[in-house]
Every structure is written in C-alpha cells, then in structure tokens.
C-alpha cells in the first residue's frame, strides 16, 4: 500500500459511524445520561433518530472523545429546543454542567412569559457564550447540516456550510465569556479533556441523522 493509502486505512479505523439510520445503532451507540434504561421516546423513523418529546432523557455516546470532528444533520419541531453537548461526564444532574453545548432550536422560539431568544441562544450558537449567525439555520421542518470540530482546544462549527463558531477554548476570551455566563457556577464546565457527546432531551420533538465522529487525537 502507498503511504496515502496507509493513512486512509488508519483514518477509516478512527471514524465512528454512530448512527446510520438503523434501529440497532440507537441501541448500541447510545445510552441515557442519567443511567436509566432507554425507552421508546427515542425511536428510529425514516432513517432518523427521533425524540418524540419529554421523557426520553438526554442520551450520550458510549464512547468518549477528546479531539474530534462530528458531522450530522438535525431537524427541530415548532418552538422546539434541544442541543448537542460535547466532552460531558456523567455524575451531575445535567450534561451541560461539564459539557459545552451547540444549540439546536427553532429560532422563532418563544419561552414562558413571551421571552424571546438572546443572540447566543439561537441555532448553531455555543449556548450562552458565542452567537452564531441566525441566518445560517434553516426553518422548522428542514434538515440542517452541522460539522463540529475540536482540535487542540480550537472549536469550530459550520452550520449548513457556513462557519458560525471559531473560538479557542481556555483562551482569555473563552475564560471571560464563561466567567460572565451561567456556567461560571459549575467549576468543571469545559474543563474535561474528553467526554461523551450528548443529544439533549429538552422536552421537545427533535430529529438527528447521519451521525459520524472522526477521532482527531
């Protein structure tokens, strides 16, 4: 084999096709964050991993990842809210106590008391820290393509081909953003060198498909 072919073989071994549309993928690649048994609130429909609504629980990958590139597609329901959380560790009440979150949401979302979204709460944002361009997300009912890359603390997120997040974790800028956010009270937030990738149950209907992780470390 040529050097290039050899590298390609190694790379393929480092690519994890977590969800390819099969029911067994959901059963073998994921587990509940809270340790409870998986239930039928998470199902596989038309090649997508579908959360019917509240009660499925946040699910996480069995494997843990440090540096990685995650690609997937997501679709959200009307006024729906979810998230993709990375480098999270079990043992806390919420997965986002340790893991930063890429926001999955309907950008027209209105919360209790007619509260509308802040900039860093819109789709594709690094939740409560860095705002994504709100025009990058597609409307409710349409599939969004996401690529999330974390390498040597450089976090980059492309949403539908548009770079919407590019920040160095643990830089002065990062530390200031965290200090001025709700995450400042959780001392382990963003500090994990590796962890699970989580798909959040926020009580709303959401779909994910074509989930692949490439190991970069």
N, C-alpha and C positions, 0 to 999 in steps of 0.2 A: 504494500500500500504506500502511496505517496504520503508526504508529511501532511499535506492538506487533508487527504482522506483520513489519516490517522486522527487529526484534530477533530474532524467532523464526527468520527465514531465516538470519541470521548465526549464531545458536546451532546450527542444524542443520549448518551447514558446519563447526562446531567439534566436532561429535560424531563419533567414530570407532567404527563398529561392527566391532570387531576379529574377533569370532567369532560367527557367526550359525547355526552348525551345518553349514556346507558344508566339504567337503574342501579346496577352494581357499583358504578363509580361513586354515587352518593353514599352508598353503604360502606364502601371500602376506603375511601379517601378522606372522609369527614366524620367528626364526632361532635357532640354537644360541648360547648364551652363549660357549662355548669356541671358536667359529669353525668347528667341524666340520660336516659335512653332516648335514642332518636325516635320520633313519632311521625305520623302521616301528614303533619302540617308541612313538612318538606317533602316534595314529590318530584317526579320527573315527568314532564309533559312536553311533547313535541321537541324533544332534544334539549330541553332547558331544565335547570334546577329551579323549582318554583316554590316559594314560601307562600302558602295560602293566606297567612295572616298571623296574628298574635298566637303564641303557644308553641311554635316550632323550636324556639330558642335559638340563640346565636350559635352557629356551627363553625368549627375550626378544622384546619388540615391536621391529619395525624402527624405529618412531618413538620419539623421546624426549619425555618430559613433565616439566614443571616443576610448576605448579599444575594440579590435575586432580581429576575425580571419576570413580572407577572403580566400575562395578557388574558383578556376575557372580554365578554360582551355582557351588558346589563340593560335591563328594562324596568321601569318603575311604574307603579299604578298612580291614578289621580290622587293628589295630595299625599302621596306615599313618601316614606323616608326609610333609608337603610344606610349601609356603609360597608366599606372594605377596610379591615383593620389589620395591620401587619406588626410582626415582632411582638405579639401578645403572649403573655404567660397565664396559665390557669392559676386559680387560687384566690383571685379577687372577685368582688361582686360583679364587676363589669369588665369586659375585654379591653375597653378603652382606658382603663386605669394604668395600663402599661403600654398599650399599642396605639400609635398614631392612626388616624382614620382618614381615608379618602371618601368624600361624601357622595352618596347615591341618593338622589332626591328629585322630586318634582319641583322645578324652580318657581312654580306658581304656588307652592305650599303656603298655607296659612294655618298657624297654630292656634292654640286656645287664646281667647281674648283678642282675636283678629291680629295676632302678632305675625309679621312677615319676616322673611329670611334676611339676615345680615349678609354682607358680601362673602365672608369666609364660611358661610353655611350653605352656599349654593353648590350645585352639582359639580363634581370634579375638584372642589377645593380640598385642601388639607384642613380638616374641620377645625374651625375657630382659630386657625393660625395664618394660613395663606389663602387668599381668594383666587379662584380660577376665573377666567373669562366666562361669564354666564352664557355667552352666545355659542360656546363650544358644544354644549349639551343639546341633544335632540329632545323634542317634546315627548310627553307621556305617550306610552304605547309603542315608541320606536326604540330600536336597539342602538345602544351606544358602545363604541369600541374603546376599551381602555388599555393602556400599557403603562405599568408602574415599574420603575427601575430604581433599585437602591444598590449603589456600589461605592465603597469607601466613604460612606456617610452622605454621598451626593444622592439626593432624592429627586427624581424626575418623573413627571406624569404627563402622558399625552392622552387627550380625550378626542376621539374621532380625528386623529392625525394632527391635532393642534397641541403644542406644548403649553400646558397650563400651570405646571408647578415645576420649579427648579430651585432647590434650596439645599444648603449643606447642613445636615443635622449636627448639633452640638457646636455650631459656629456662634459667634457673638450675636448675630442676627437671630438665629434659632433660639438661643437662650433667652433673649429679650422677649421674643414672641411668646414663649412658654411661660415666662415669669408674669406676663400680663394677661394670661388666659386662665380659664377654669382649671387647666391641667397643673397649675403651679402647686396645688394642694396634694397632688399624688406624686410622691417623690421618686417613684420608679418609672414614671411616664417617659417613654422614649429612650430609656436607659438600657434596655435589653439588647444584647449583641445578636441574639437570634430569638425566634419565636414562631408561633403559629400564625397563619393567615386566617382571619375570621370574616364571616359573612353575617351581617347583623340582622337580628330579629328586632325591629323597632315597632312591631305591631301592625305592619302594613304589608301588602302584597308586593312581591318583587321577584324578578327572574334573573338568573345568571346562566351563561353557557360558554362552551369552548374555553375552559379554564386551564391554562398551561403555565407552569413555573419553570424557568431555567435557573439552575443554581449557578451563582457567579463567584462563589468563594471556595 
